[in-house]
Amino acid sequence: MLVLLDIDGVMLHASPWKKVEMLEDGFSAFSKEAVKSLNKILEETKASIILTTSHKYLYSIKQWEEMFELRGITASITRLEETKLSSRKEEVLYWINNNPKIDNYVIIDDDKSLNGLPPEYKERLVITNSITGLTMEYADKAISILKSHQL
């Protein structure tokens, strides 16, 4: 099971009136609710994370794993491969088309371009509200998607 995970608007709120705390690694703290919600998904499904965030190449995989651990999340993490594609939707479609044997995944993102995914992929999409980020309600939806595609 895989979680294709965005950071901004999912793990970090995009609220202009709320200050975002920076941690000692120089990256923003994740929302407490988002951490609890992602941990629930990972614990209940044993999923791994594939980063889809625009920040995905700013840090090595090891650095990402350390950053997630510092924020209370222990997970196996990788990222979408580097492409010249211009939108999140195109990147996700590229990944799906190049990994046809992977059929148990959920996409958690606030990028509205993903609403344009074909229906068979859009059914695996959880679009968060960028102001609140990942909540338990979204986590439950993601868990349901992952469990419904279990073999």
PyMOL commands that set and color helices and strands:
alter all, ss='L'
color gray80, all
select helices_A, chain A and resi 32-45+61-70+88-98+112-116+119-122+136-148
alter helices_A, ss='H'
color red, helices_A
select strands_A, chain A and resi 2-5+48-51+77-79+105-109+125-127
alter strands_A, ss='S'
color yellow, strands_A
deselect
rebuild
show_as cartoon
